[in-house]
Amino acid sequence: MRIKVCGMTQINQVKELDEMGIDFAGFIFYPKSPRYVGRHLQGATLKKTRLRLGKVGVFVHPTYEEVMKQVDEFGLDMVQLHGDETTRFCEQVANYVTVIKVFRLAENDPIDWIIRPYEDCCDMFLFDTLGVGYGGTGKKFNWDILKTTSLDKLFFLSGGIEPEDAAKLKEFAKEPVARKLFSIDINSKFELEPGIKDMGKIRKMLEDLRS
């Protein structure tokens, strides 16, 4: 099972993730986030660092010019759109870089109806918990609500995933809907403080998921 670790701010920790075999690192370009990468890491530093993992930029309501600027400066491989971006905007960005569109869901949301307009203009989806404001909430996402959907798009699973969830995730991976599960996305439950990861917890999660 692939793993994305989001909210990275320290280049030494990014390198450590790469060495342990993590698949993706997420960098938040939302100034209101406590994990805003612009306060901690220069684009040139990340771009020149040789990494096997994919670099994902997380944006909320950006302009097209802002996205393109950061893709170039940080050498991003993918863009994660976490706001209320339109299908036209997603399509415009997707012409240049891989786009992950985030959907923040409540228990009774009509998921198939919500995602349908974005199926042809985005490369992947990410499902997270609905909360106040934007960005990750750290709240637990009930991934069982995806079981009744007709998902036909690769997706990331996010929303308060904890170190103790490895067994449940492996069970979910057996569900029919999980044939399109591309990666899980972890963040706040694997931190010592915002933007500083507990590498021991991440390594244990990696071992548990791949054992």
C-alpha positions in Angstrom: 0.0 0.0 0.0 1.4 3.4 -1.0 1.8 6.1 1.7 1.9 9.9 1.3 3.1 11.9 4.3 1.7 15.4 4.1 2.7 18.7 5.8 6.4 18.3 5.3 8.6 21.3 6.3 12.1 19.9 7.0 14.4 18.8 4.2 16.2 16.3 6.4 12.9 14.6 7.2 11.9 14.5 3.5 15.2 12.7 2.8 14.5 10.2 5.6 11.1 9.5 4.2 12.7 8.8 0.8 15.3 6.5 2.3 12.6 4.4 4.2 10.6 3.9 1.0 7.6 6.4 1.5 6.0 7.0 -1.9 4.9 10.7 -1.7 5.7 13.8 0.4 3.1 16.6 0.6 4.0 20.3 0.9 1.3 22.8 1.9 1.2 26.1 0.1 -1.7 27.5 2.1 -0.4 30.4 4.2 -3.0 29.9 6.9 -1.8 26.4 7.6 0.7 25.9 10.5 2.5 23.6 8.1 2.9 26.3 5.4 6.1 25.2 3.6 6.9 28.8 2.6 8.0 29.6 6.2 10.4 26.7 6.4 11.8 25.5 3.0 13.1 27.2 -0.1 12.0 25.8 -3.5 15.6 25.6 -4.8 16.6 23.4 -1.8 13.8 20.9 -2.5 14.2 21.0 -6.3 17.9 20.2 -6.2 17.5 17.3 -3.7 17.6 13.9 -5.5 14.5 12.0 -4.4 12.6 8.9 -5.6 9.4 9.9 -3.8 6.8 12.1 -5.5 6.5 15.7 -4.4 2.9 16.9 -4.0 2.0 20.6 -3.6 -1.2 21.2 -1.6 -3.1 24.4 -2.6 -6.4 26.1 -1.5 -8.0 28.4 -4.0 -4.8 29.3 -5.8 -4.4 31.3 -9.0 -3.2 29.4 -12.0 0.0 31.5 -12.0 0.6 30.7 -8.3 0.4 26.9 -9.0 2.7 27.1 -12.0 5.2 29.2 -10.1 5.5 26.7 -7.2 5.5 23.7 -9.5 8.5 25.1 -11.2 10.3 26.5 -8.1 9.8 23.4 -5.9 10.0 20.8 -8.7 6.5 19.4 -7.9 5.3 16.2 -9.5 1.7 16.5 -8.5 -0.8 19.2 -7.4 -3.5 18.6 -4.7 -6.4 21.1 -4.9 -8.0 21.3 -1.5 -10.5 24.2 -2.0 -13.6 24.8 -4.1 -11.7 24.9 -7.4 -13.9 24.7 -10.5 -13.7 21.9 -13.1 -12.3 24.4 -15.6 -9.5 25.4 -13.2 -8.7 21.7 -12.6 -8.6 21.0 -16.3 -6.3 24.0 -16.9 -3.8 22.8 -14.3 -4.1 19.2 -15.3 -2.8 20.1 -18.8 0.5 20.8 -17.1 0.8 18.6 -14.0 -1.0 15.7 -12.4 -4.0 16.9 -10.4 -5.5 15.4 -7.2 -8.9 16.9 -6.4 -9.8 16.8 -2.7 -13.4 16.2 -1.5 -14.2 17.0 2.1 -17.2 14.7 2.9 -19.9 14.5 5.6 -21.6 11.2 6.4 -24.7 11.6 4.1 -23.1 13.4 1.2 -24.2 12.1 -2.3 -20.6 11.2 -3.2 -21.2 10.0 -6.7 -23.1 13.2 -7.6 -20.3 15.4 -6.0 -17.4 13.8 -7.8 -19.0 13.3 -11.2 -18.2 16.7 -12.7 -14.5 16.2 -11.9 -14.0 12.8 -13.3 -12.8 14.0 -16.7 -10.7 16.9 -15.6 -8.7 15.5 -12.7 -6.2 12.6 -12.5 -7.0 11.4 -9.0 -9.3 12.1 -6.0 -8.6 12.4 -2.3 -11.3 11.9 0.3 -11.1 13.8 3.6 -13.3 14.8 6.5 -15.5 17.8 6.2 -14.5 20.5 8.8 -14.4 24.2 9.5 -12.1 26.0 7.1 -9.7 24.3 4.6 -6.8 22.0 4.8 -6.7 18.7 6.7 -8.8 18.6 9.9 -7.2 15.7 11.6 -10.7 14.4 12.2 -11.4 10.7 11.6 -12.9 9.9 8.1 -15.4 7.1 8.0 -14.1 5.4 4.9 -17.1 3.0 5.0 -19.2 5.6 3.3 -17.1 5.0 0.1 -18.2 1.4 -0.1 -21.5 2.2 -1.8 -20.0 4.5 -4.4 -19.2 3.6 -8.0 -15.7 5.0 -7.9 -13.8 4.5 -11.1 -10.9 6.9 -10.4 -7.7 6.3 -8.5 -8.0 7.9 -5.0 -6.1 8.8 -1.9 -7.6 8.0 1.5 -7.1 10.7 4.2 -8.8 12.1 7.3 -7.2 11.5 10.7 -5.5 8.2 9.9 -3.6 7.0 13.0 -0.8 4.6 13.7 -3.3 2.1 15.1 -5.3 2.0 11.8 -3.0 -0.3 9.8 -5.1 -3.4 10.4 -8.3 -1.6 9.5 -6.8 -0.2 6.4 -5.6 -3.6 5.2 -9.2 -4.8 5.7 -10.6 -1.9 3.7 -8.1 -2.7 1.0 -10.1 -5.9 0.4 -13.3 -4.1 -0.4 -14.4 -3.8 -4.1 -14.1 0.0 -4.0 -10.5 -0.2 -2.9 -9.5 -1.6 -6.2 -8.9 2.1 -7.0 -7.2 2.9 -3.7 -3.9 4.5 -4.9 -2.5 5.7 -1.6 -3.2 6.6 2.0 -2.4 10.1 3.2 -1.1 10.7 6.8 -0.3 13.8 8.6 -1.1 15.2 12.1 -1.4 11.9 13.9 2.2 11.2 13.0 3.7 14.5 14.3 5.7 15.7 17.3 4.4 19.2 16.5 2.9 20.8 13.3 5.3 20.1 10.4 7.7 18.0 12.5 7.1 14.3 12.0 7.5 11.4 14.4 9.6 9.3 12.1 9.4 6.2 14.3 5.6 6.2 14.0 5.8 6.6 10.2 8.3 3.7 9.9 6.1 1.5 12.1 3.1 2.3 10.0 5.0 1.5 6.8 6.1 -1.9 8.3 2.6 -2.7 9.5 1.0 -2.0 6.1 3.5 -3.9 4.1 3.9 -6.9 6.3 
